[in-house]
């Protein structure tokens, strides 16, 4: 499962870069609620990515050992997304709702872009 660890490390690094850009945007622009929404959504998206990587490692280990695996943790990832939405709805003047939703999708966008870049890079 070394490859999963490498993929997760690379994607985590990309998300941290995005988070640093969002913090700079929050600090230097007048769109504070938009950037706070992006920060909240992307932070929970990173947490969801970590959960997915951890469950995938466990799934791979279980397959190698011949054990059964319940699931890859979809319910816990959906619960964290619901938490982000509830926070954004509770504090609409602090967190921009659409930005929170876009931030929640960040890890999946990073996964797709990373896959495309890696497949093009490895093809050469």
LODO-840550 format. One record per residue: x, y, z of N, C-alpha, C in turn. Coordinates in pm, 1 decimal, always signed. Layout:
BEGIN
+----------+----------+----------+----------+----------+----------+----------+----------+----------+
!     n.c1 !     n.c2 !     n.c3 !    ca.c1 !    ca.c2 !    ca.c3 !     c.c1 !     c.c2 !     c.c3 !
+----------+----------+----------+----------+----------+----------+----------+----------+----------+
!        X !        Y !        Z !        X !        Y !        Z !        X !        Y !        Z !
...
+----------+----------+----------+----------+----------+----------+----------+----------+----------+
END
This chain:
BEGIN
+----------+----------+----------+----------+----------+----------+----------+----------+----------+
!     n.c1 !     n.c2 !     n.c3 !    ca.c1 !    ca.c2 !    ca.c3 !     c.c1 !     c.c2 !     c.c3 !
+----------+----------+----------+----------+----------+----------+----------+----------+----------+
!    +81.5 !   -119.9 !     +0.0 !     +0.0 !     +0.0 !     +0.0 !    +85.9 !   +126.4 !     +0.0 !
!   +209.3 !   +112.0 !    -38.5 !   +297.9 !   +227.7 !    -43.1 !   +249.0 !   +330.1 !   -144.5 !
!   +190.4 !   +283.3 !   -253.7 !   +143.6 !   +374.8 !   -356.2 !    +30.4 !   +463.5 !   -304.5 !
!    -59.6 !   +408.8 !   -224.9 !   -168.3 !   +488.6 !   -166.4 !   -110.3 !   +598.3 !    -77.3 !
!     -8.6 !   +565.6 !     +0.0 !    +54.6 !   +666.0 !    +86.3 !   +117.7 !   +778.2 !     +4.4 !
!   +182.4 !   +742.2 !   -106.3 !   +243.0 !   +843.2 !   -193.1 !   +137.9 !   +933.1 !   -256.5 !
!    +29.4 !   +872.7 !   -303.4 !    -78.2 !   +949.5 !   -364.9 !   -140.2 !  +1044.3 !   -263.3 !
!   -168.2 !   +993.4 !   -144.0 !   -228.5 !  +1077.1 !    -40.3 !   -136.0 !  +1191.1 !     -0.4 !
!     -8.6 !  +1164.3 !    +12.5 !    +87.6 !  +1268.8 !    +48.9 !    +92.1 !  +1377.5 !    -57.1 !
!    +93.5 !  +1338.4 !   -183.5 !    +97.4 !  +1435.1 !   -292.8 !    -30.4 !  +1519.6 !   -295.4 !
!   -145.1 !  +1456.0 !   -282.3 !   -271.1 !  +1529.0 !   -286.0 !   -288.7 !  +1617.9 !   -163.4 !
!   -243.3 !  +1572.2 !    -49.1 !   -248.3 !  +1653.4 !    +71.9 !   -164.6 !  +1779.9 !    +54.3 !
!    -49.7 !  +1766.3 !    -10.2 !    +36.4 !  +1881.7 !    -34.9 !    -33.9 !  +1983.7 !   -124.9 !
!   -102.4 !  +1936.0 !   -228.9 !   -175.3 !  +2026.6 !   -317.7 !   -285.5 !  +2101.0 !   -242.0 !
!   -355.5 !  +2030.1 !   -154.0 !   -463.5 !  +2093.7 !    -79.4 !   -407.7 !  +2196.0 !    +19.4 !
!   -292.3 !  +2166.7 !    +79.1 !   -230.8 !  +2265.8 !   +168.1 !   -189.7 !  +2391.1 !    +91.3 !
!   -142.7 !  +2374.1 !    -32.5 !   -110.7 !  +2490.6 !   -115.0 !   -236.8 !  +2573.2 !   -140.6 !
!   -346.1 !  +2506.1 !   -174.3 !   -471.7 !  +2577.0 !   -196.9 !   -518.3 !  +2648.7 !    -70.1 !
!   -506.5 !  +2582.2 !    +43.9 !   -545.9 !  +2644.2 !   +169.6 !   -462.3 !  +2768.9 !   +198.7 !
!   -333.4 !  +2763.8 !   +166.0 !   -250.2 !  +2882.1 !   +189.4 !   -291.5 !  +2997.8 !    +98.1 !
!   -332.2 !  +2967.0 !    -24.8 !   -382.3 !  +3071.5 !   -114.5 !   -512.7 !  +3129.4 !    -59.5 !
!   -598.3 !  +3042.2 !     -5.8 !   -724.6 !  +3089.2 !    +52.2 !   -699.8 !  +3178.7 !   +173.4 !
!   -602.7 !  +3144.2 !   +255.5 !   -571.9 !  +3227.0 !   +372.9 !   -518.7 !  +3363.1 !   +327.7 !
!   -436.1 !  +3362.8 !   +224.3 !   -388.5 !  +3491.1 !   +171.1 !   -504.8 !  +3573.0 !   +115.4 !
!   -596.8 !  +3506.9 !    +46.5 !   -714.4 !  +3576.2 !     -5.2 !   -801.1 !  +3631.6 !   +106.0 !
!   -815.1 !  +3556.2 !   +213.6 !   -892.4 !  +3603.7 !   +327.8 !   -825.5 !  +3724.9 !   +392.4 !
!   -694.1 !  +3722.1 !   +398.8 !   -622.1 !  +3830.3 !   +465.1 !   -610.5 !  +3957.2 !   +383.7 !
!   -605.7 !  +3945.5 !   +251.1 !   -574.1 !  +4061.8 !   +169.5 !   -686.8 !  +4110.6 !    +79.6 !
!   -802.0 !  +4045.0 !    +80.0 !   -912.5 !  +4091.7 !     -3.3 !  -1031.9 !  +4128.1 !    +84.4 !
!  -1131.7 !  +4183.6 !    +22.3 !  -1252.9 !  +4220.0 !    +96.1 !  -1357.5 !  +4108.0 !    +93.8 !
!  -1326.3 !  +3995.0 !    +32.1 !  -1418.7 !  +3882.2 !    +22.5 !  -1393.7 !  +3782.9 !   +136.9 !
!  -1402.3 !  +3830.6 !   +258.1 !  -1368.2 !  +3748.5 !   +375.0 !  -1459.8 !  +3628.0 !   +389.2 !
!  -1590.6 !  +3644.3 !   +370.8 !  -1682.5 !  +3531.8 !   +389.7 !  -1663.0 !  +3425.3 !   +281.8 !
!  -1629.2 !  +3466.8 !   +159.9 !  -1605.5 !  +3370.4 !    +51.9 !  -1482.7 !  +3285.8 !    +84.8 !
!  -1376.0 !  +3349.9 !   +124.6 !  -1254.1 !  +3275.5 !   +155.1 !  -1267.3 !  +3193.0 !   +282.9 !
!  -1342.2 !  +3242.5 !   +381.2 !  -1366.2 !  +3160.8 !   +500.9 !  -1448.2 !  +3037.4 !   +466.8 !
!  -1544.0 !  +3050.8 !   +375.4 !  -1620.6 !  +2935.6 !   +329.8 !  -1532.4 !  +2834.9 !   +257.7 !
!  -1443.1 !  +2885.4 !   +173.2 !  -1349.2 !  +2796.3 !   +104.2 !  -1256.4 !  +2726.8 !   +203.7 !
!  -1211.6 !  +2800.0 !   +304.1 !  -1122.4 !  +2740.7 !   +404.9 !  -1195.1 !  +2632.4 !   +483.2 !
!  -1318.5 !  +2660.0 !   +526.0 !  -1396.0 !  +2560.7 !   +600.6 !  -1422.8 !  +2436.0 !   +515.7 !
!  -1471.4 !  +2456.0 !   +395.5 !  -1503.3 !  +2342.9 !   +308.6 !  -1380.1 !  +2262.4 !   +270.3 !
!  -1271.5 !  +2329.6 !   +238.8 !  -1150.1 !  +2259.8 !   +198.6 !  -1086.7 !  +2187.3 !   +316.6 !
!  -1095.1 !  +2244.6 !   +435.6 !  -1041.5 !  +2176.6 !   +554.1 !  -1116.0 !  +2046.1 !   +580.0 !
!  -1247.6 !  +2050.2 !   +571.6 !  -1323.5 !  +1926.7 !   +590.6 !  -1307.3 !  +1832.2 !   +472.3 !
!  -1281.3 !  +1887.5 !   +355.4 !  -1251.9 !  +1802.9 !   +239.6 !  -1119.4 !  +1729.3 !   +258.7 !
!  -1021.6 !  +1797.4 !   +317.4 !   -894.4 !  +1732.4 !   +349.0 !   -914.6 !  +1622.3 !   +452.7 !
!   -999.2 !  +1648.5 !   +551.1 !  -1032.0 !  +1546.1 !   +649.7 !  -1098.3 !  +1425.6 !   +582.6 !
!  -1188.8 !  +1450.8 !   +487.4 !  -1253.1 !  +1342.0 !   +414.0 !  -1152.1 !  +1263.8 !   +330.4 !
!  -1056.3 !  +1333.1 !   +272.0 !   -951.7 !  +1265.6 !   +195.0 !   -866.7 !  +1177.5 !   +285.5 !
!   -835.8 !  +1227.6 !   +404.8 !   -760.3 !  +1147.5 !   +500.5 !   -838.4 !  +1022.7 !   +540.4 !
!   -969.5 !  +1038.5 !   +566.2 !  -1053.0 !   +922.5 !   +599.2 !  -1054.2 !   +821.3 !   +485.0 !
!  -1067.2 !   +870.9 !   +362.5 !  -1070.3 !   +781.6 !   +247.0 !   -938.0 !   +707.1 !   +231.2 !
!   -827.2 !   +776.2 !   +249.4 !   -695.7 !   +711.3 !   +237.5 !   -676.2 !   +607.1 !   +346.9 !
!   -718.5 !   +639.5 !   +468.2 !   -704.4 !   +544.7 !   +579.0 !   -790.5 !   +420.7 !   +556.8 !
!   -913.1 !   +441.7 !   +512.0 !  -1001.2 !   +327.5 !   +486.3 !   -952.7 !   +244.4 !   +367.8 !
!   -895.3 !   +309.9 !   +268.1 !   -842.6 !   +237.4 !   +152.6 !   -723.8 !   +150.8 !   +192.8 !
!   -636.6 !   +205.3 !   +279.2 !   -525.8 !   +124.0 !   +330.7 !   -578.3 !     +2.7 !   +406.4 !
!   -677.8 !    +24.4 !   +491.1 !   -737.3 !    -86.0 !   +565.8 !   -804.0 !   -186.9 !   +475.1 !
!   -867.8 !   -139.7 !   +369.8 !   -931.6 !   -227.2 !   +272.3 !   -827.1 !   -313.3 !   +202.3 !
!   -716.6 !   -252.2 !   +160.7 !   -609.7 !   -327.1 !    +94.6 !   -546.2 !   -430.3 !   +186.1 !
!   -523.8 !   -393.8 !   +310.1 !   -467.7 !   -488.9 !   +406.5 !   -563.5 !   -604.7 !   +431.7 !
!   -692.0 !   -574.9 !   +439.8 !   -791.4 !   -680.4 !   +463.1 !   -799.6 !   -775.2 !   +344.3 !
!   -790.2 !   -722.5 !   +224.5 !   -793.4 !   -808.5 !   +106.0 !   -671.9 !   -899.7 !   +103.7 !
!   -556.5 !   -845.7 !   +138.1 !   -435.4 !   -927.3 !   +140.0 !   -442.0 !  -1037.2 !   +245.8 !
!   -508.0 !  -1009.4 !   +357.6 !   -518.9 !  -1107.6 !   +465.4 !   -641.4 !  -1197.0 !   +451.2 !
!   -728.3 !  -1168.3 !   +354.4 !   -846.1 !  -1250.4 !   +332.7 !   -962.1 !  -1217.5 !   +424.3 !
!   -960.7 !  -1101.6 !   +489.5 !  -1070.5 !  -1061.1 !   +577.4 !  -1174.3 !   -982.7 !   +498.9 !
!  -1292.8 !   -966.6 !   +561.1 !  -1398.2 !   -884.9 !   +501.3 !  -1387.3 !   -742.1 !   +551.8 !
!  -1434.5 !   -648.6 !   +469.8 !  -1434.8 !   -507.5 !   +506.1 !  -1578.1 !   -456.5 !   +495.3 !
!  -1620.9 !   -381.7 !   +596.9 !  -1759.0 !   -330.0 !   +596.5 !  -1781.6 !   -230.0 !   +485.2 !
!  -1708.7 !   -119.8 !   +489.4 !  -1728.4 !    -14.2 !   +389.1 !  -1603.8 !    +73.9 !   +385.1 !
!  -1608.6 !   +171.4 !   +297.6 !  -1498.8 !   +267.7 !   +288.9 !  -1532.1 !   +397.8 !   +361.6 !
!  -1635.4 !   +397.6 !   +444.9 !  -1665.1 !   +511.9 !   +530.6 !  -1741.8 !   +624.5 !   +464.8 !
!  -1833.4 !   +592.8 !   +376.9 !  -1911.3 !   +697.8 !   +310.4 !  -1996.7 !   +776.1 !   +408.6 !
!  -2051.2 !   +708.7 !   +507.1 !  -2138.6 !   +776.6 !   +602.3 !  -2063.0 !   +882.0 !   +683.6 !
!  -1942.2 !   +851.8 !   +725.3 !  -1865.4 !   +949.7 !   +802.9 !  -1823.8 !  +1068.7 !   +716.4 !
!  -1795.1 !  +1045.6 !   +589.2 !  -1761.5 !  +1156.4 !   +500.5 !  -1883.5 !  +1244.0 !   +473.4 !
!  -1999.1 !  +1180.4 !   +457.8 !  -2122.2 !  +1258.7 !   +438.6 !  -2157.5 !  +1337.0 !   +564.6 !
!  -2130.9 !  +1279.5 !   +680.9 !  -2159.4 !  +1349.6 !   +806.8 !  -2071.5 !  +1472.4 !   +822.5 !
!  -1946.0 !  +1463.5 !   +782.9 !  -1859.6 !  +1581.6 !   +793.4 !  -1902.4 !  +1689.0 !   +693.1 !
!  -1949.9 !  +1647.4 !   +575.9 !  -2001.9 !  +1744.9 !   +479.5 !  -2128.6 !  +1811.1 !   +534.1 !
!  -2213.3 !  +1733.0 !   +598.6 !  -2334.0 !  +1789.7 !   +659.5 !  -2297.8 !  +1887.3 !   +771.3 !
!  -2193.4 !  +1856.1 !   +846.1 !  -2146.9 !  +1947.6 !   +950.3 !  -2104.0 !  +2081.6 !   +890.4 !
!  -2030.2 !  +2077.3 !   +781.0 !  -1985.9 !  +2200.7 !   +715.8 !  -2105.2 !  +2281.9 !   +666.9 !
!  -2204.4 !  +2214.2 !   +610.5 !  -2323.4 !  +2283.8 !   +561.5 !  -2401.3 !  +2343.6 !   +678.5 !
!  -2411.4 !  +2270.5 !   +788.1 !  -2482.8 !  +2323.9 !   +905.2 !  -2412.3 !  +2446.0 !   +962.5 !
!  -2279.9 !  +2443.4 !   +964.9 !  -2204.7 !  +2559.6 !  +1013.9 !  -2227.5 !  +2679.6 !   +922.2 !
!  -2224.8 !  +2654.1 !   +789.6 !  -2245.0 !  +2763.6 !   +694.5 !  -2386.4 !  +2819.8 !   +703.4 !
!  -2485.5 !  +2734.7 !   +728.3 !  -2622.9 !  +2783.0 !   +741.8 !  -2645.2 !  +2854.2 !   +875.1 !
!  -2574.5 !  +2813.8 !   +977.0 !  -2589.5 !  +2876.3 !  +1109.4 !  -2524.9 !  +3014.7 !  +1112.4 !
!  -2413.9 !  +3031.1 !  +1042.2 !  -2341.2 !  +3158.4 !  +1039.9 !  -2328.4 !  +3209.2 !   +895.9 !
!  -2439.0 !  +3251.5 !   +834.3 !  -2433.5 !  +3293.6 !   +692.9 !  -2355.8 !  +3422.9 !   +670.7 !
!  -2341.6 !  +3506.2 !   +772.3 !  -2265.1 !  +3628.8 !   +754.7 !  -2114.5 !  +3604.7 !   +762.4 !
!  -2074.4 !  +3490.8 !   +817.9 !  -1932.4 !  +3457.8 !   +830.8 !  -1884.8 !  +3367.1 !   +717.2 !
!  -1965.7 !  +3267.0 !   +681.3 !  -1926.8 !  +3168.6 !   +579.0 !  -2021.4 !  +3177.4 !   +460.5 !
!  -1965.8 !  +3196.2 !   +343.2 !  -2043.0 !  +3197.1 !   +219.4 !  -2079.1 !  +3053.0 !   +184.5 !
!  -2209.0 !  +3025.4 !   +169.7 !  -2256.9 !  +2887.6 !   +154.8 !  -2201.8 !  +2819.6 !    +29.5 !
!  -2207.3 !  +2885.7 !    -83.6 !  -2159.2 !  +2826.0 !   -209.5 !  -2009.4 !  +2796.7 !   -200.1 !
!  -1934.4 !  +2882.6 !   -134.1 !  -1790.9 !  +2859.8 !   -116.8 !  -1763.5 !  +2737.2 !    -30.5 !
!  -1846.8 !  +2714.6 !    +69.5 !  -1830.8 !  +2595.1 !   +152.8 !  -1853.6 !  +2470.5 !    +68.2 !
!  -1956.3 !  +2471.9 !    -14.5 !  -1985.9 !  +2356.2 !   -100.0 !  -1872.7 !  +2334.0 !   -200.9 !
!  -1821.8 !  +2441.1 !   -259.9 !  -1708.0 !  +2427.6 !   -351.9 !  -1584.3 !  +2375.3 !   -279.5 !
!  -1562.9 !  +2422.5 !   -157.5 !  -1449.9 !  +2374.1 !    -78.4 !  -1462.7 !  +2226.4 !    -46.4 !
!  -1585.8 !  +2179.4 !    -20.3 !  -1606.4 !  +2037.1 !     +6.9 !  -1572.2 !  +1950.1 !   -113.7 !
!  -1585.5 !  +2004.9 !   -232.5 !  -1554.2 !  +1928.8 !   -354.2 !  -1406.2 !  +1935.3 !   -391.4 !
!  -1327.9 !  +2013.6 !   -319.1 !  -1188.3 !  +2037.0 !   -355.6 !  -1107.0 !  +1908.8 !   -363.2 !
!  -1120.3 !  +1819.7 !   -266.2 !  -1037.0 !  +1698.7 !   -267.2 !  -1069.3 !  +1611.2 !   -387.9 !
!  -1195.9 !  +1606.9 !   -428.6 !  -1231.5 !  +1525.4 !   -544.1 !  -1178.5 !  +1587.0 !   -673.1 !
!  -1179.0 !  +1719.4 !   -680.6 !  -1120.9 !  +1786.9 !   -796.3 !   -970.0 !  +1763.7 !   -800.0 !
!   -905.5 !  +1771.2 !   -683.4 !   -761.2 !  +1746.3 !   -675.7 !   -729.4 !  +1602.2 !   -715.6 !
!   -812.3 !  +1507.1 !   -673.7 !   -792.1 !  +1366.8 !   -711.2 !   -799.2 !  +1350.8 !   -862.3 !
!   -898.9 !  +1413.1 !   -925.8 !   -913.3 !  +1400.6 !  -1071.0 !   -797.5 !  +1465.6 !  -1145.9 !
!   -758.6 !  +1585.4 !  -1103.4 !   -647.6 !  +1653.8 !  -1170.4 !   -518.4 !  +1576.7 !  -1150.5 !
!   -495.0 !  +1525.5 !  -1030.6 !   -375.0 !  +1446.7 !  -1003.4 !   -371.9 !  +1320.8 !  -1089.1 !
!   -487.7 !  +1256.0 !  -1103.7 !   -494.2 !  +1136.6 !  -1188.0 !   -462.6 !  +1170.0 !  -1333.9 !
!   -521.4 !  +1278.4 !  -1385.6 !   -495.3 !  +1315.8 !  -1525.2 !   -349.0 !  +1351.2 !  -1547.2 !
!   -291.2 !  +1428.5 !  -1457.0 !   -150.8 !  +1467.8 !  -1471.8 !    -60.3 !  +1345.6 !  -1463.5 !
!    -87.0 !  +1256.0 !  -1369.6 !     -5.5 !  +1135.5 !  -1355.5 !    -19.4 !  +1043.2 !  -1475.1 !
!   -140.2 !  +1028.8 !  -1528.7 !   -157.5 !   +939.3 !  -1643.5 !    -88.9 !   +995.4 !  -1767.6 !
!    -92.0 !  +1127.8 !  -1785.3 !    -21.2 !  +1187.9 !  -1898.7 !   +129.4 !  +1177.4 !  -1877.7 !
!   +173.7 !  +1201.0 !  -1754.7 !   +316.7 !  +1195.7 !  -1723.3 !   +372.9 !  +1054.0 !  -1739.8 !
!   +299.6 !   +954.6 !  -1694.8 !   +347.1 !   +816.4 !  -1702.4 !   +336.8 !   +759.2 !  -1843.9 !
!   +254.2 !   +817.1 !  -1927.6 !   +239.3 !   +769.4 !  -2065.4 !   +363.2 !   +799.6 !  -2147.5 !
!   +433.0 !   +905.4 !  -2113.6 !   +550.9 !   +946.7 !  -2192.9 !   +668.9 !   +860.4 !  -2164.9 !
+----------+----------+----------+----------+----------+----------+----------+----------+----------+
END
